Amino acid sequence: MSVWFAVSIIQKRNDVADVAWGLGFVLMAWVSFLFLKVSTIELIVNTLITVWGVRLAWHIYLRHIG
């Protein structure tokens, strides 16, 4: 996240860090899921986090390409 923050500062575009934030949330959710005890509830929550994070990143990306 620090690298993406630095890139956004250099490019003067906050959307770069915002897109990385959504995808970083997804990455951390699945890394913790894989290394911790697996249950059905955690799988459902991780799936919801994945949908939310990807949707957030995609929405911010589309909003700022125009």
C-alpha positions in Angstrom: 0.0 0.0 0.0 2.9 2.3 0.7 4.2 1.8 -2.8 0.8 2.6 -4.4 0.5 5.7 -2.1 3.9 6.9 -3.3 2.9 6.3 -7.0 -0.3 8.3 -6.4 1.7 11.2 -5.0 4.1 11.2 -7.9 1.3 11.0 -10.5 -0.9 13.4 -8.4 -3.8 10.9 -8.8 -5.5 9.7 -5.7 -7.5 7.1 -7.6 -4.4 5.0 -8.0 -4.2 4.5 -4.3 -8.0 4.1 -4.0 -8.0 1.2 -6.6 -5.1 -0.5 -4.8 -6.9 -0.1 -1.4 -9.9 -2.1 -2.7 -7.8 -4.8 -4.1 -5.5 -4.8 -1.0 -8.5 -5.5 1.1 -9.4 -8.5 -1.0 -5.8 -9.8 -0.9 -5.5 -9.5 2.9 -8.9 -11.2 3.4 -7.8 -14.2 1.4 -4.3 -14.4 2.9 -5.8 -14.4 6.4 -8.4 -16.9 5.3 -5.8 -19.3 3.9 -3.6 -19.2 7.0 -6.3 -19.3 9.7 -8.9 -21.9 10.6 -11.3 -22.4 7.7 -15.1 -22.3 8.3 -18.2 -21.8 6.2 -18.9 -18.4 7.8 -15.4 -17.2 7.0 -15.7 -18.4 3.4 -19.0 -16.5 3.0 -17.5 -13.3 4.6 -14.4 -13.5 2.4 -16.6 -13.9 -0.7 -18.5 -10.8 0.3 -15.3 -8.9 0.9 -14.0 -10.0 -2.5 -17.1 -8.8 -4.3 -17.1 -5.5 -2.4 -13.3 -4.9 -2.9 -13.3 -5.7 -6.6 -16.5 -3.7 -7.2 -15.0 -0.7 -5.3 -11.7 -0.9 -7.3 -13.6 -1.2 -10.6 -16.0 1.6 -9.8 -13.1 4.0 -8.8 -11.1 3.0 -11.9 -14.0 3.6 -14.3 -14.8 6.9 -12.6 -11.3 8.3 -13.1 -10.4 7.1 -16.6 -12.8 9.6 -18.2 
